[in-house]
Amino acid sequence: MTAEGEHPRTTAAPAGSAKRALLGRLSWGLADQAASSMSNFAVGIYVARSLGVTAFGVFSLAWVTYGVVLNVSRGLATDPLVVRFSGAPEASWRGAVARSSGTALGVGTALGAACLVVGLALGGRVGPAFACLGVMLPGLLLQDAWRFSFFAAGAGRKAFVNDLVWGVALVPAMVVAARVGSVAAFVLAWGASAAVAAAYGCLQSGIRPRPAGARGWLSEQRDLGYRYLVENVSLSGASQLRAYGLGAIVGVGAVGAVRGAELLMGPFLAVLMGLSLVTVPEAARVLRRAPDRLGTFCLLLGGGQAVGALCWGGALLLMPDRFGDLVLGAVWHSAAQLIVPITLGVAGAGLGTGAAAGLRALGAARRSLRSQLFASVCYVGGGLGGAVLAGTVGSAWGAAAATVSGSAVWWLQLRSALRERRPDSVPEVRTS
């Protein structure tokens, strides 16, 4: 086992072929994120228009809860896979994927059962949505695990096709859910279509998940997995705490308004949520082949996302109200007031994601955990403090300020990690 930030040497590929391969992988990564973004955006818009602001707030609570569980799975199962098996020999990759996907399936089953019990106990408006989410979690997490696995192998095309299958399966599922007209029906439709893509992922990879291998996987990856677990859960848990707190302080409708504004930023938020699918493997490859370029790669990555988010937010401010009503229906008028702070928050998060990718590639789990815990505490404090002072708008501004502050900490930690790193070391790729 190597120490944090120290890795055995690997042979670098020729510069020209490496650049072409990088462009190819990034192209498929962008295509996959476009497919994922469109699916997430379509689901959010369809539910918002079908249910109204209050019921959409209930759906949003289920959505952020899924985000917490998803990040548990990523921290334990797929983040270590991406860091240690990106570019690994195929036999090694296949064995790791079987255990990693089995771990994701086990996490979905265990936490899905807990979510089902909680939902049945809650009842009311929220309970059925949570119960249905619990039933769907195994398929949702397995589908996400295939995406990580394909990107670790440099096979972004397969990840894109898998997300495309999910999107196609969503269409009839959403139509049926709209006829039923309940939050629970939409949660079931969303999860069932993910299960279709998860099953297809088994055919694409030719690999069967091995839940029995989860214990061995967790033991082997414990030096990274448990730190990434805390880091990821603090990220999604902060969003969940803010959503629950905002609902308690202002009302469930406020949660729907925030989610509506986030939907308007959907293309960038979806990229941020799944960014490690592309950026961490690529940062690891940059570190192996040209270590001195890692900082520049991360800066271009984060800066490009921040500029893109600002441009998108500026375009949203120019959008006529009639188009907003067409997209979000009754949610638009509440969400429109939040465009500026949400845009600044997404830009700050995009900038920080570049540094986060660099810390993951370096295997600097302690530093990335430290950064994420700071950012999460600020996010909850800013979001809820702003809600107390100025309601929904205050919460949005508080969260934006916290996100920008957190981004600064990510970059300070990356700078320190790059200075500490040995000049002649390159990243680890596991072969067993």
C-alpha positions as CSV (number, residue, x, y, z in Angstrom):
1,M,0.0,0.0,0.0
2,T,1.5,3.3,-0.9
3,A,1.3,6.4,1.2
4,E,-1.0,9.2,0.4
5,G,0.2,11.1,-2.6
6,E,3.0,8.6,-3.4
7,H,2.5,6.2,-6.3
8,P,4.7,3.8,-8.3
9,R,5.9,4.9,-11.8
10,T,4.1,4.0,-15.0
11,T,5.1,4.5,-18.6
12,A,3.8,7.6,-20.3
13,A,2.1,7.5,-23.7
14,P,3.3,9.6,-26.6
15,A,2.0,13.2,-26.3
16,G,0.0,13.2,-29.6
17,S,-1.8,10.0,-29.0
18,A,-2.5,10.9,-25.4
19,K,-4.1,14.2,-26.4
20,R,-6.3,12.5,-29.0
21,A,-7.3,9.9,-26.5
22,L,-8.1,12.7,-23.9
23,L,-10.2,14.6,-26.4
24,G,-12.1,11.4,-27.3
25,R,-12.8,10.5,-23.7
26,L,-13.8,14.1,-22.9
27,S,-16.1,14.2,-25.9
28,W,-17.9,11.1,-24.7
29,G,-18.0,12.5,-21.2
30,L,-19.7,15.6,-22.5
31,A,-22.1,13.6,-24.5
32,D,-22.9,11.4,-21.4
33,Q,-23.4,14.4,-19.2
34,A,-25.7,16.0,-21.9
35,A,-27.8,12.9,-21.9
36,S,-27.9,12.8,-18.1
37,S,-28.6,16.5,-17.9
38,M,-31.5,16.3,-20.3
39,S,-33.1,13.4,-18.4
40,N,-32.8,15.1,-15.0
41,F,-34.0,18.4,-16.5
42,A,-37.0,16.7,-18.2
43,V,-38.0,14.9,-15.1
44,G,-37.9,18.0,-12.9
45,I,-39.8,20.1,-15.4
46,Y,-42.4,17.5,-16.0
47,V,-43.0,16.9,-12.3
48,A,-43.0,20.7,-11.6
49,R,-45.6,21.3,-14.3
50,S,-47.7,18.3,-13.4
51,L,-47.8,18.7,-9.6
52,G,-47.4,22.4,-8.6
53,V,-45.0,24.0,-6.2
54,T,-46.0,22.2,-2.9
55,A,-46.1,18.6,-4.3
56,F,-42.9,19.4,-6.3
57,G,-41.3,20.4,-2.9
58,V,-42.2,16.8,-1.7
59,F,-40.6,15.3,-4.8
60,S,-37.5,17.5,-4.2
61,L,-37.2,16.2,-0.7
62,A,-37.1,12.6,-2.1
63,W,-34.6,13.8,-4.7
64,V,-32.1,15.2,-2.2
65,T,-32.5,12.1,-0.1
66,Y,-31.5,10.0,-3.1
67,G,-28.5,12.3,-3.5
68,V,-27.3,11.4,0.0
69,V,-27.7,7.7,-0.6
70,L,-26.0,8.1,-4.0
71,N,-23.0,9.7,-2.4
72,V,-22.7,6.9,0.2
73,S,-22.5,4.5,-2.7
74,R,-20.0,6.6,-4.6
75,G,-17.8,7.1,-1.6
76,L,-17.6,3.4,-0.7
77,A,-17.9,1.7,-4.1
78,T,-17.1,3.8,-7.2
79,D,-14.9,6.7,-6.1
80,P,-12.1,4.3,-5.1
81,L,-12.6,2.4,-8.4
82,V,-12.1,5.6,-10.4
83,V,-9.0,6.6,-8.5
84,R,-7.3,3.3,-8.5
85,F,-8.5,1.4,-11.5
86,S,-8.6,4.1,-14.2
87,G,-6.5,2.7,-17.1
88,A,-5.9,-0.6,-15.3
89,P,-5.5,-3.8,-17.3
90,E,-8.9,-5.3,-18.3
91,A,-8.8,-8.4,-16.1
92,S,-8.0,-6.2,-13.1
93,W,-10.7,-3.7,-14.0
94,R,-13.3,-6.5,-14.5
95,G,-12.7,-8.0,-11.1
96,A,-12.8,-4.6,-9.4
97,V,-16.0,-3.6,-11.2
98,A,-17.7,-6.8,-10.1
99,R,-17.0,-6.1,-6.5
100,S,-17.6,-2.4,-6.8
101,S,-21.0,-2.7,-8.5
102,G,-21.9,-5.4,-6.0
103,T,-21.1,-3.0,-3.2
104,A,-23.3,-0.3,-4.8
105,L,-26.1,-2.8,-5.1
106,G,-25.7,-3.8,-1.5
107,V,-25.8,-0.2,-0.4
108,G,-28.9,0.4,-2.4
109,T,-30.6,-2.6,-0.9
110,A,-29.7,-1.8,2.7
111,L,-30.5,1.9,2.6
112,G,-33.5,1.3,0.4
113,A,-35.0,-1.0,3.1
114,A,-34.4,1.7,5.7
115,C,-36.0,4.4,3.5
116,L,-39.0,2.1,2.9
117,V,-39.6,1.6,6.6
118,V,-39.3,5.4,7.3
119,G,-41.7,6.2,4.4
120,L,-44.3,3.7,5.7
121,A,-44.0,5.2,9.2
122,L,-44.2,8.8,8.1
123,G,-47.4,8.5,5.9
124,G,-49.0,11.8,4.8
125,R,-47.7,13.5,1.8
126,V,-44.0,12.7,2.2
127,G,-44.2,9.1,3.3
128,P,-45.3,7.4,0.1
129,A,-42.6,9.2,-1.9
130,F,-39.9,8.0,0.5
131,A,-41.3,4.4,0.5
132,C,-41.3,4.3,-3.3
133,L,-37.7,5.7,-3.3
134,G,-36.6,2.9,-1.0
135,V,-37.9,0.3,-3.5
136,M,-36.1,2.0,-6.4
137,L,-32.7,2.6,-4.8
138,P,-31.0,-0.6,-5.8
139,G,-31.6,0.0,-9.5
140,L,-30.7,3.7,-9.2
141,L,-27.4,3.0,-7.6
142,L,-26.4,0.1,-9.8
143,Q,-27.0,2.3,-12.9
144,D,-24.8,5.0,-11.5
145,A,-22.1,2.4,-10.7
146,W,-22.0,1.3,-14.4
147,R,-21.3,4.9,-15.5
148,F,-18.4,5.2,-13.1
149,S,-17.1,1.8,-14.2
150,F,-17.2,2.6,-17.9
151,F,-15.4,6.0,-17.5
152,A,-12.7,4.3,-15.4
153,A,-12.1,2.0,-18.4
154,G,-12.1,5.0,-20.8
155,A,-15.3,3.7,-22.4
156,G,-17.4,6.8,-22.1
157,R,-19.4,5.7,-25.2
158,K,-20.9,2.9,-23.1
159,A,-21.8,5.3,-20.3
160,F,-23.5,7.6,-22.8
161,V,-25.5,4.7,-24.3
162,N,-26.6,3.6,-20.8
163,D,-27.9,7.0,-19.9
164,L,-29.6,7.2,-23.3
165,V,-31.4,3.9,-22.5
166,W,-32.5,5.5,-19.2
167,G,-33.8,8.6,-21.0
168,V,-35.8,6.5,-23.5
169,A,-37.3,4.4,-20.8
170,L,-38.3,7.6,-18.9
171,V,-40.7,8.7,-21.6
172,P,-43.4,6.1,-21.3
173,A,-42.8,5.9,-17.5
174,M,-43.4,9.6,-17.1
175,V,-46.6,9.5,-19.2
176,V,-48.0,6.8,-17.0
177,A,-47.0,8.7,-13.8
178,A,-48.7,11.9,-15.1
179,R,-52.0,9.9,-15.5
180,V,-51.8,8.8,-11.9
181,G,-50.9,12.3,-10.8
182,S,-49.1,11.6,-7.5
183,V,-45.5,12.2,-6.3
184,A,-45.1,8.5,-5.5
185,A,-46.0,7.6,-9.1
186,F,-43.3,9.9,-10.5
187,V,-40.7,8.5,-8.1
188,L,-41.6,5.0,-9.2
189,A,-41.4,5.9,-12.9
190,W,-38.0,7.6,-12.4
191,G,-36.6,4.6,-10.5
192,A,-38.1,2.0,-12.8
193,S,-36.5,3.5,-15.9
194,A,-33.2,3.6,-14.1
195,A,-33.5,-0.1,-13.3
196,V,-34.0,-0.8,-17.0
197,A,-30.7,1.0,-17.7
198,A,-29.0,-0.8,-14.8
199,A,-30.0,-4.2,-16.3
200,Y,-28.7,-3.1,-19.7
201,G,-25.4,-2.2,-18.0
202,C,-24.9,-5.8,-17.1
203,L,-25.3,-6.7,-20.8
204,Q,-22.9,-3.9,-21.9
205,S,-20.1,-4.9,-19.5
206,G,-20.6,-8.6,-19.5
207,I,-20.1,-8.4,-15.7
208,R,-22.4,-9.6,-13.0
209,P,-22.3,-7.5,-9.7
210,R,-21.0,-9.5,-6.8
211,P,-22.6,-8.3,-3.6
212,A,-20.7,-11.1,-1.8
213,G,-17.5,-9.3,-2.7
214,A,-18.5,-6.1,-1.0
215,R,-16.8,-6.9,2.3
216,G,-13.5,-7.6,0.6
217,W,-13.8,-4.4,-1.5
218,L,-14.6,-2.3,1.5
219,S,-11.6,-3.7,3.4
220,E,-9.2,-3.2,0.4
221,Q,-10.3,0.3,-0.2
222,R,-10.8,1.5,3.4
223,D,-8.0,4.0,3.2
224,L,-9.8,6.0,0.6
225,G,-13.4,4.7,0.8
226,Y,-14.3,5.8,4.3
227,R,-12.8,9.3,3.8
228,Y,-14.7,9.6,0.5
229,L,-17.8,8.4,2.3
230,V,-17.6,11.1,4.9
231,E,-16.7,13.7,2.3
232,N,-19.6,12.7,-0.1
233,V,-22.2,12.4,2.6
234,S,-21.2,15.8,4.0
235,L,-21.8,17.3,0.6
236,S,-25.2,15.7,-0.1
237,G,-26.1,15.8,3.6
238,A,-25.6,19.5,3.6
239,S,-28.1,19.9,0.8
240,Q,-30.6,17.7,2.5
241,L,-30.2,19.5,5.8
242,R,-30.7,22.8,4.1
243,A,-33.8,21.5,2.2
244,Y,-35.4,20.1,5.4
245,G,-34.5,23.2,7.4
246,L,-35.8,25.5,4.7
247,G,-39.0,23.6,4.6
248,A,-39.4,23.9,8.4
249,I,-38.5,27.6,8.5
250,V,-40.2,28.9,5.4
251,G,-42.4,26.0,4.1
252,V,-42.3,23.1,1.7
253,G,-43.1,25.5,-1.1
254,A,-39.8,27.2,-0.6
255,V,-38.0,23.9,-1.2
256,G,-39.9,23.7,-4.5
257,A,-38.9,27.2,-5.4
258,V,-35.2,26.5,-4.8
259,R,-35.4,23.3,-6.8
260,G,-37.1,25.1,-9.6
261,A,-34.3,27.7,-9.8
262,E,-31.7,24.8,-9.7
263,L,-33.6,23.2,-12.6
264,L,-33.0,26.3,-14.6
265,M,-29.3,25.8,-14.0
266,G,-29.8,22.1,-14.7
267,P,-27.2,21.5,-17.4
268,F,-24.4,22.8,-15.1
269,L,-25.7,21.3,-11.9
270,A,-26.0,17.9,-13.6
271,V,-22.4,18.1,-14.8
272,L,-21.3,19.1,-11.3
273,M,-23.1,16.1,-9.7
274,G,-21.6,13.6,-12.0
275,L,-18.3,15.3,-12.8
276,S,-16.1,12.8,-11.2
277,L,-17.2,10.4,-14.0
278,V,-14.9,12.3,-16.4
279,T,-12.6,14.6,-14.5
280,V,-11.1,12.4,-11.8
281,P,-10.0,9.7,-14.3
282,E,-8.6,12.4,-16.6
283,A,-6.8,14.2,-13.8
284,A,-5.3,10.9,-12.8
285,R,-4.1,10.4,-16.4
286,V,-2.7,13.9,-16.6
287,L,-0.8,13.3,-13.3
288,R,0.8,10.1,-14.7
289,R,1.8,11.5,-18.0
290,A,2.5,15.2,-17.3
291,P,2.5,15.8,-13.5
292,D,3.5,19.5,-13.9
293,R,0.3,20.2,-15.9
294,L,-2.1,19.0,-13.2
295,G,-2.7,22.5,-11.7
296,T,-3.3,24.0,-15.1
297,F,-5.7,21.2,-16.1
298,C,-7.7,21.7,-12.9
299,L,-7.8,25.5,-13.3
300,L,-9.0,25.3,-16.9
301,L,-11.6,22.7,-15.8
302,G,-12.9,24.8,-12.9
303,G,-12.6,28.1,-14.7
304,G,-14.4,26.8,-17.8
305,Q,-17.4,25.6,-15.7
306,A,-17.6,28.9,-13.7
307,V,-17.6,31.0,-16.9
308,G,-20.2,28.7,-18.5
309,A,-22.5,28.9,-15.4
310,L,-22.3,32.7,-15.4
311,C,-23.1,32.9,-19.1
312,W,-26.1,30.5,-18.6
313,G,-27.3,32.5,-15.7
314,G,-27.1,35.8,-17.7
315,A,-29.2,34.2,-20.4
316,L,-31.8,33.1,-17.9
317,L,-32.1,36.7,-16.6
318,L,-33.0,37.8,-20.2
319,M,-35.6,35.1,-20.6
320,P,-39.2,36.5,-20.9
321,D,-41.7,35.5,-18.2
322,R,-43.9,33.7,-20.7
323,F,-41.1,31.2,-21.4
324,G,-40.5,30.7,-17.7
325,D,-44.2,30.0,-17.2
326,L,-44.0,27.5,-20.1
327,V,-41.1,25.7,-18.6
328,L,-41.9,25.7,-14.8
329,G,-45.6,26.6,-14.7
330,A,-46.6,27.9,-11.3
331,V,-43.1,27.3,-9.9
332,W,-41.5,30.0,-12.2
333,H,-42.5,33.1,-10.3
334,S,-40.9,31.8,-7.1
335,A,-37.9,30.5,-8.8
336,A,-37.2,33.6,-10.9
337,Q,-36.2,35.6,-7.8
338,L,-33.4,33.2,-7.1
339,I,-31.6,33.1,-10.5
340,V,-28.8,35.5,-9.5
341,P,-27.7,33.8,-6.2
342,I,-28.2,30.3,-7.7
343,T,-26.0,31.3,-10.6
344,L,-23.2,32.6,-8.4
345,G,-23.4,29.5,-6.3
346,V,-23.1,27.2,-9.3
347,A,-20.2,29.2,-10.7
348,G,-18.4,28.9,-7.3
349,A,-19.1,25.2,-7.1
350,G,-17.8,24.8,-10.7
351,L,-14.6,26.5,-9.9
352,G,-14.1,24.4,-6.8
353,T,-14.7,21.2,-8.7
354,G,-11.5,21.6,-10.6
355,A,-9.5,21.7,-7.4
356,A,-11.5,18.7,-6.1
357,A,-10.6,16.6,-9.1
358,G,-6.9,17.4,-8.6
359,L,-7.0,16.4,-4.9
360,R,-8.8,13.1,-5.9
361,A,-6.2,12.3,-8.5
362,L,-3.4,12.9,-6.0
363,G,-5.1,10.6,-3.6
364,A,-5.0,13.4,-1.0
365,A,-8.1,12.1,0.8
366,R,-7.3,14.0,4.0
367,R,-7.1,17.3,2.3
368,S,-10.3,16.8,0.2
369,L,-12.2,15.6,3.3
370,R,-11.1,18.7,5.2
371,S,-12.2,21.0,2.3
372,Q,-15.5,19.3,1.9
373,L,-16.4,19.4,5.6
374,F,-15.6,23.1,5.7
375,A,-17.7,23.8,2.6
376,S,-20.6,21.7,3.9
377,V,-20.7,23.4,7.3
378,C,-20.7,26.8,5.6
379,Y,-23.4,25.7,3.1
380,V,-25.8,24.6,5.9
381,G,-25.0,27.7,8.0
382,G,-25.4,30.1,5.2
383,G,-28.5,28.5,3.7
384,L,-30.4,28.3,7.0
385,G,-29.1,31.5,8.4
386,G,-30.2,33.3,5.3
387,A,-33.6,31.7,5.6
388,V,-34.1,33.0,9.1
389,L,-33.1,36.5,8.1
390,A,-34.7,36.9,4.7
391,G,-36.7,33.7,3.8
392,T,-36.2,31.9,0.5
393,V,-34.2,34.6,-1.2
394,G,-31.9,35.0,1.9
395,S,-31.3,31.3,1.9
396,A,-30.2,31.4,-1.7
397,W,-27.8,34.2,-1.1
398,G,-26.4,32.6,2.0
399,A,-25.8,29.3,0.2
400,A,-24.1,31.2,-2.7
401,A,-21.7,33.0,-0.4
402,A,-20.9,29.7,1.4
403,T,-20.2,27.9,-1.9
404,V,-17.8,30.6,-3.1
405,S,-16.0,30.5,0.3
406,G,-15.7,26.7,0.1
407,S,-14.3,26.9,-3.4
408,A,-11.4,29.1,-2.1
409,V,-10.6,26.5,0.5
410,W,-10.5,23.7,-2.1
411,W,-7.9,25.6,-4.2
412,L,-5.8,26.4,-1.1
413,Q,-5.7,22.7,-0.3
414,L,-4.8,21.7,-3.8
415,R,-2.0,24.2,-3.9
416,S,-0.6,22.8,-0.7
417,A,-1.0,19.2,-1.9
418,L,0.9,20.0,-5.2
419,R,3.7,21.6,-3.2
420,E,4.0,18.6,-0.9
421,R,4.0,16.1,-3.7
422,R,7.3,14.4,-4.6
423,P,8.4,15.7,-8.1
424,D,9.2,12.1,-9.4
425,S,6.0,10.4,-8.2
426,V,3.1,9.4,-10.4
427,P,-0.4,8.1,-9.5
428,E,-1.1,4.6,-8.5
429,V,-3.0,2.2,-10.8
430,R,-4.1,-1.0,-9.1
431,T,-3.5,-4.3,-11.0
432,S,-5.2,-6.5,-8.4
